[in-house]
Amino acid sequence: MDLFIGGSELTGKTLVSGLCLLSQHIQVQDKMANEITTLVGSRSVTLSDKQSLPYVEATVLEIMRLSRVVTVGLPHA
């Protein structure tokens, strides 16, 4: 159970970091939205679209690199 909770906490912190970064870079949001709209249109994005969205994928990877949200506990006895 601890691993599951820890994993969801990391995911949540990464999402929050990503939203904060994107809120500071409107031009990146616009470029991502244009790429998605051009490829996908009004349908939902699927996993098979991933390889056709290089800018979106690169942005997600950059968010993950920049956020590096790692909780490190102090050693204790």
N, C-alpha and C positions, 0 to 999 in steps of 0.2 A: 504494500500500500504506500510506503514512503516513496518508492521510486515513481509511482504513478503521480502522486501529488507533486513531487519535485519536478517531474517532466512537465506537468501542466503549469506550474509556476514559471518555469523557464520560458515556455511558449507564450504565456501572458506577458511577461516582461519584454520579450522580444517584439511582440505585437505593439505594445505601448511605445517602445523605443522607435519602432518603424513609423508609427503614426506621428510621433513628435518630429522625426527627421523629415518626413514627407510634408508636414505642415510648414516647415521652414524652407522647403524647396518646391514652390508651386509649379515651376517649369518642369520638374520631374514628374509631378502628378499629371500635368497636362500631356506630356509625352507618353506616359503609360496609358492614360485614358484613350489617347488617339490610336495607339497601337492596338489596344483591345477592341475598340470600336471598329477599326478598319478590318480586323480579322474576324471578329466574333459577331459583330452587329448587335442584334437584340436578344440573341440566345444566350444561355448560360455558358460560362467558360468551363471546359472540361480538361482533364489531365492530358489528353491527347493534343491539346492546343499548346502545351508548354513549349515544345520545340519550335513552334511558329511565333513565339512571343519573346524574342531575344532580349529586348530592352527591359521588359517586365522581369524576366528571369535574372538578368544582371542586377537590376535594382534590388530585388529580394535578396540576392547573395550579398550585395554591398551592405544592405541593412543588417543582415546577420553578422557580417564582418565588423561593422562599426558598433553594433550594440554590445556584443560580447558580454552578455549579462550572465555572470557566473557568481553564484553565492559561495563564498569560501568561509567555512566556519573555523573558528580558532581551535587548535588542538586542546583537548581536555582529558583528564584522567578518568 
